[in-house]
Amino acid sequence: MVIQTEYLIDQKGKKKSVVLPIRNYVKLLEHLEDMEDALDLKKAKKDAKDFIDFGKFTAKLKKQGCIQ
């Protein structure tokens, strides 16, 4: 993703803020969320005792009356 940015500078020419198109801002947020999700999954796999198959999980919820 190429992000074209503009900077707001102070009287001394020091960069103080970044201005970017809202479209790029939204893409940047989505990318960060994807990265967080990937890190959460990695941690869950590392910390988990065991996983169950999705089909078994939904069957268990149906049996408990949690879903139809």
CYANA upper distance limits for C-alpha pairs under 8 A (distance plus 0.5 A):
  3 ILE  CA     20 LEU  CA      8.10
  3 ILE  CA     24 ASN  CA      7.03
  4 GLN  CA     20 LEU  CA      7.20
  5 THR  CA     18 VAL  CA      7.11
  5 THR  CA     19 VAL  CA      6.37
  5 THR  CA     20 LEU  CA      5.56
  5 THR  CA     21 PRO  CA      8.49
  6 GLU  CA     18 VAL  CA      6.32
  6 GLU  CA     19 VAL  CA      5.51
  6 GLU  CA     20 LEU  CA      6.89
  7 TYR  CA     15 LYS  CA      6.63
  7 TYR  CA     16 LYS  CA      7.63
  7 TYR  CA     17 SER  CA      6.12
  7 TYR  CA     18 VAL  CA      5.10
  7 TYR  CA     19 VAL  CA      6.36
  8 LEU  CA     15 LYS  CA      6.43
  8 LEU  CA     16 LYS  CA      6.16
  8 LEU  CA     17 SER  CA      5.53
  8 LEU  CA     18 VAL  CA      6.74
  8 LEU  CA     19 VAL  CA      7.81
  9 ILE  CA     13 GLY  CA      5.75
  9 ILE  CA     14 LYS  CA      5.70
  9 ILE  CA     15 LYS  CA      4.88
  9 ILE  CA     16 LYS  CA      5.72
  9 ILE  CA     17 SER  CA      7.51
 10 ASP  CA     14 LYS  CA      6.01
 10 ASP  CA     15 LYS  CA      7.17
 10 ASP  CA     16 LYS  CA      7.06
 20 LEU  CA     24 ASN  CA      7.12
 20 LEU  CA     25 TYR  CA      7.15
 21 PRO  CA     25 TYR  CA      6.85
 22 ILE  CA     26 VAL  CA      6.61
 23 ARG  CA     27 LYS  CA      6.83
 24 ASN  CA     28 LEU  CA      6.54
 25 TYR  CA     29 LEU  CA      6.77
 26 VAL  CA     30 GLU  CA      6.70
 27 LYS  CA     31 HIS  CA      6.62
 28 LEU  CA     32 LEU  CA      6.75
 29 LEU  CA     33 GLU  CA      6.70
 30 GLU  CA     34 ASP  CA      6.71
 31 HIS  CA     35 MET  CA      6.75
 32 LEU  CA     36 GLU  CA      6.70
 33 GLU  CA     37 ASP  CA      6.64
 34 ASP  CA     38 ALA  CA      6.70
 35 MET  CA     39 LEU  CA      6.75
 36 GLU  CA     40 ASP  CA      6.58
 37 ASP  CA     41 LEU  CA      6.63
 38 ALA  CA     42 LYS  CA      6.68
 39 LEU  CA     43 LYS  CA      6.70
 40 ASP  CA     44 ALA  CA      6.56
 41 LEU  CA     45 LYS  CA      6.61
 42 LYS  CA     46 LYS  CA      6.76
 43 LYS  CA     47 ASP  CA      6.52
 44 ALA  CA     48 ALA  CA      6.11
 52 ILE  CA     56 LYS  CA      7.15
 52 ILE  CA     57 PHE  CA      6.96
 53 ASP  CA     57 PHE  CA      6.69
 54 PHE  CA     58 THR  CA      6.68
 55 GLY  CA     59 ALA  CA      6.60
 56 LYS  CA     60 LYS  CA      6.60
 57 PHE  CA     61 LEU  CA      6.87
 58 THR  CA     62 LYS  CA      6.62
 58 THR  CA     67 ILE  CA      8.36
 59 ALA  CA     63 LYS  CA      6.65
 60 LYS  CA     64 GLN  CA      6.76
 61 LEU  CA     65 GLY  CA      6.69
 61 LEU  CA     66 CYS  CA      5.68
 61 LEU  CA     67 ILE  CA      6.38
 62 LYS  CA     66 CYS  CA      6.31
 62 LYS  CA     67 ILE  CA      5.52
 62 LYS  CA     68 GLN  CA      6.19
